[in-house]
Amino acid sequence: MLDKVSMSDVAAVMAEIGRNAKAAARQLAVASTEAKNRALHAMADAIVANVANILAANAEDLKQVEGKGLLPSFLDRLTLTEKGIAGMAQALREIADFKDPVGEVIAAWERPNGLQIERVRTPLGVIGVIYESRPNVTADAGALCLKAGNAVILRGGSDSAYSSQAIHECLVAGLKSAGLPEHAIQIVPTTDRAAVGAMLSGLDGAIDVIVPRGGKSLVARVQSEARVPVFAHLEGLCHIYVDASADLGMAEKIVVNAKMRRTGVCGAAETLLVDKAAADTHLAPLLQALKGAGCEIRGSAEVLLACPTATAATEEDWHTEYLDAVISVAVVDGIDGAIRHINTYSSSHTEAVIAEDPAVVARFFNEIDSAILLHNASTQFADGGEFGMGGEIGISTGKMHARGPVGVEQLTSFKYRVHGTGQIRP
């Protein structure tokens, strides 16, 4: 780690990383599917063979953060287990099994003058990934970028530096064994924050897109300072609306899972909205189910009447991504009230409706513009792996290029190939 180097040294190191990535990207753009898949399987093999090393590195990371009063959700994301590492390796193999998007003809048509036009997928180039406390992102991001023919520059947080470095060594071993450039997947060798600034500047045109994975402060900085396009979401302020037509048993299971399965993920539900027409039948059982699962409830006046142990919700609560066993709850005036509330407070990440009335579902899907909308399913399915994408590099709530889970297809752009037979333009 180059933790104590001057700004000029960091700048020189980052400039070299950018040049190497750009050179590697040119080679990856024409790499065969077979070579990329061979590398991915070799990476998985290396991870499995180095479980002990990775766990030891992770133990060192956990030791470094002892006594810092970090949230359980933070420690959950940082901690690796044998099972988790095996899952990391399996994810690489699954990505290898996915169709190679590079070169895929997305659309083709013929013009009246006989020109044959094709729209074809191409790699984006060099992707910068900046992340915190998620060492598994090292493998996920490296593999997804490779499959889509991109070079990637990884900058993990200081809290996961040892784990990320150990995983990165396995990825480089896989690249070498497949004859692909080792600079295709690089990790920034310093925890100096100046390295982040260098990446956000674009490294003299080397970086084509930035993907931040981390807390609100990191993502806000990236979105504010980046001089290249960004795929990101600032917050996962996810809502569940339970309509009067909802099956109560189903609603209880979904609401508890959406909130409590893993409270620290961006797809965890943060606000529950209950139709006032179902308040007498549905509200108290839903609140009891959440309380029984260990969830703290902050609610509107109607909620406090149904659950005296709840605390009054403030305006700030409706804006809060808790990432903890806390949920805000309100009674709303049917689908109209739910749509108004969600469109007022949502971060455009993920929302769910629990309902049997198809008209309610149709309005929810048509009038709410979040990246992911679910019907009768938990918000915790907001994940590229669960979408069948073989993993994701992040969730994007923007409306340009990529939206929702960012998988291999979203890590490509396109170009046009035009075939003629001697046509000239009059």
N, C-alpha and C positions, 0 to 999 in steps of 0.2 A: 504494500500500500504506500502511495506517495502522499502521506497525510501532511507532511511538513515541507512542502516545496513552495517556491515563490510563484506568484501569479504568472510570471513569464514562463516558468517551467510547465505549469499546468496548461498554458496556452499552446506551448510547443507540443506537448504530449497529445492534446486534443486535436490539433491540426494534423498530426501524423495519423491518428486514428481515423479522422475524416478522409484523408487521402487513401488510406488502405481500404476503407470500407467502399469507397467509390470504385476503386480498382476491382475489388472482389465482386461488387454488384454487376459489373460488366460481364464477368465470367459466369456468375449465377444465372444471368438472364438467358444464357444459351445452354445451361447445364441440362443434361438429360434427366427425365423423370427417374430413371433407374439409379442414376448416381445420387440424386437427392434422397431417394428412399433408402438406398444402401447406407448413406450417412445417418439417417434417422434411426435405423435399426442398430447401427453401431453405437450411436449415442445412448440408446436405451440399454444396450449390453454393458456399456461402460458405467452407467449409473447403477445398474444392478450389481456390478462387480465392485463398486466403490461405496456401498451403503455405509460401511463402518467409517470411512473417511468423511462422508457427508454428514453423518450423525455427529461425529466429533467436532466438525466445523460448526454445526448448528448449536452444539452445546456451548461452544466458545461465544457465539453470538448471544445466547441466552444469559450467559454469565456476565457479559458486558452490560446488559440492561437491568441486571438485578438491582433492586432498591430504587428504581427510578419512578415507581408508582404508575406504571403503564396500565392502560385499560386491558381487561381480559380479552377483548376483541383483538387488540394489537398483538398480544402474546399468542393468541390462537393462530393468527396469520403467520407469525414468525416461526412457530414450532413445527419441526419436521419429525415424522415417525417412520419406522420401517414400512408400515402400510402406506403412508403417504408417498414415500420415495418409490415404492413399487408402483403406485398409481401414476406417478410422474413418468416412469419408464413406459408404462402401458399407454399413456397418452401419446408419447412419441411414436409408438408403433401404430396407433390408430391414425395419427396424422399421415404416416407413411402410406396407409391403406386408402387414404382419400384420393379422389381424382385430382390430378395435377391441373390447376386452373390456367397455367401459362400456355398460350397458344390456342386456347379454346375459342371457337368461333361463336360469338354471342348472337350475332344476327347477320343475315346475308340477303342481298336483294340485287335486282338488275334494273338499270335505268333504261328508258326508251331508246337511248343511243347505243345500247349494247354494253355499257360499262358494268362490270361485275364488282360489287362493293361488299366488303366484309368488315365487321367490327370484331376485333380480336383482343383477348385479354393479354396484358403485358404486366411485368412487375412494376412496382412503384419506384424501386431503386434502393435507397438507403433509408432505413427506418430507425429513429431514435426512440428508445423506450426508457422512461425514467420511472422508477418504482420504489416503494417503501415496504419494509417488513414482510415481503412476500417472496421468499427465495424461490418458490416454485415457478414464479414468473420468468426466471432465468431460462428454464427449460421450455416452458410453454411459448414464450415470445421467440426464442431462438428457433424452435422447430417450425412454428407457423410462418415466420418470415422466410425461412429456408425453403419450405414447400412452395411458397408463392414466388420464389426466385429473387427474394430481396436480401441484401446484406443488412445486418442490424448492429446497432451500437447500444449496449445495455449499461445503464447506470443505476445500480441498486443503492438502497439506502445504507448508511453506516451501520444500522442495527442488524442488517442481514449480510454484511460484507463477506464474512468467512464462508457462510453457507453458499452464497451466490458464486463465489470464486471456485469452491469445490465442484459445484454443478457445472460451471463453465468449462472447467478442465475436461470434463467428460464430453461436453459438446465438441470441443476442439479436437479431441481424440477421434470422435466419429467423423468429423470433416476430413481429417488427414487420412483416415483409413479408406475413405471413398474417393480420394484424390481431388477433393474440393478445396478451395483456398481457405486457410485457417482464419483469415481475417473476415470471413463471411459472417462470423459471430464474434464480436469483440465486447469485452467488458471494461468499463472505465476503471483504471487501476488507482483511483484515489477517491477519498470521501470528501475532498475539498468541494465546497459548494460552487466554486468558480467553474468547475467542470460542467455543472448544470447550465450556468449562464452561457458557456461556450456552445453547448448543444442547442440551446434555445435560439442562438444567433444563426444557426444553420451550418456552422463549421465551413465557412466560405463556400456555401452552395453544395456541400457534400450531402447534407441531410435533406430528404424530400418530405418527410412527415414525422411528427412527434406524437408519441402515445404515452401519457402519464397514467400511472397506476398508484394511487395512494390517497392520502387524506385531502381534505378540502383546501388546506393552505398550499399544498404542493400543486394541486390541479389549478387553483386560482392563479398561482404564480406563472405556471406554464401558459395558461390561456391569455394572461395579461402580457407576458414578455416575449412569447415565441414569435419569430419572424418567418416561420414556416407553418404550413397547415397542421392542425391538431385534431386527433381523434380522442375524445374524452367525454366524461360526464363529471360535473362538479359535485353533485350529490345524488344519492339514491333515495329521494323522498317518495317512497312508494305507498300507494293507497289501496285499500280493499273496500269495495262497496257491497253491502249485503242487502239485497232487494227483498221486498215483501214476498216475492215469489220463490225465494231461495229455500231449498231443503235445509232444515236446521241442522241435522246431523252432519251433512256435507259441509255446511258453513263452519261449524265448530272445528272440524278437522283441518279445514283449509286455513282458517284464521290462525289457529295455534301453530301450525306448521310454518306459515308465512312469516310469523313473528319470531318464533322460538327455535326453529330448527338450527339456524346459525344466525345469531343476532348481529354479528359483525360484518356480514356481507352486504353488498350494495343492493341486492334484491330482497332484503328483509323488509317486511311491511312496517311502516312507521305510523300510519294513521288508519283507523277503522271507521267507516261511515255506515250507519245503520238506518234503513228506511223507517221513517216515523210510523208508517202503516204496519210495521212489524215490531215496533218497540215493545209492545206488551208480550209478544211471544218469543222474540229472538234476542232482544238486548241482554236481559239478565243471564240467560244460559251462555251467551258468547263471552260476557265479562267473567262469569264464573270459570269457564274453561281457561281463559287467559290467566286469571288469578291462580288457578290450580296448577298451571304450568310454571308459576313463579314470575309472572309478568306484572310490573307496576302499571297502573292505569291512571292517565290524566284525562279528565273528561269534561264535557259541557254540562250544563245544569241538569239535563235529563239523565245523563249518565251518572251523576252524583246521587240522584234519587234511587237509581237502580243498584248502585254499588257504593254504599256509604264509606267504604275504605279507600275509594279513589280520591285523588286530589284534583282540584279545579285546574283545568287547562288554561293557559294564558295564550295570548296572541303568538308569542314566541314558539309555543309548542307546535302550532300548526306549520311552522317553518323549520322544524328541527328534525334532522336525521340522527336519531339516538345512537344507533349501532350498539344497542344494549337492550336489556330486558325491560323496556319501557315502551308504551304505545299511547298515542293520543286517540280519543274516541269521541265521535259526535253523532247526534241524531240529525238526519237531513230530510228535507221534503222530497222524498222519492228520487227518481233518476235526475230530475231537474236540479235538485239541491246537490246531489252527488257531483254532477258535471260542473256546477258552479264552484263548488269547493275545490275539486281537483284542478280545474283550470286556473284557480286563484293561487293555489299553494304548491302544485306539483313541480318537480324538477325535470319533468318530461322523460323520466327513466322507465318505470314499470307501474302499471295499475291493473287491478283485477276486479271483476264483477262476479258476484255469486247470485245467480238468478236462473229461473226456469222460463221466464217470459221472454220469448224471442224478440219482441219489440224493444224491451229494455236493453237486451244485449246489443241489438243493432244500433240503438242510439249511443250506447257507451262506446262502441267501436268507431262509430262515425264522428262523434262530437268531441272525443278526447284525442289529443295528438301526441301522446307519449310514444317513445320508441318501441315499447313492448306492451301489448294489451292481452290480458288473459281472461277467459271465461271458465268459471268453475274449476280453477286450478290455482295452486299456490304461486305467489310472486317469486318464490325461491327457484323457480324454473327459469328465471332470467339469467341464462348462462349458455355460452356457446356450445359446451359439451352436451347439455340437455337438449339443445336445438339440433343435435346431430352434426355439428360443425367440426367435431373432433377437437374441441377446445377453442379458446378465444384469446385475443391479445388485450381485450378490454370491451367495455360497453360504450358506445358513442350516442350521445343525445343530440348531436348536431344534425343538420338537415342536408349538408353537402357531402356527397360521395358515399360515406359509410354511416349507417345508423343501426342502433341495436348492437348485438354481438358482432365483434370484428373478427372474422375468421379468415381462412385462406383466400376466399373469393374477394372479400372486402380489402385485402392487402394487394390487390391488383388494380391497374387502370386499364385503358384500352387504346388501341390505335386502329386506323382504318387501312385496309389493303384494297387497292383498286386495280382490277385487271382490265386491260383494254385490248383492242385488236387494231390499233392505229388511229383511234379517234382523236380529233383535234376540236377545240372549242371555236365555234363560229363567232 
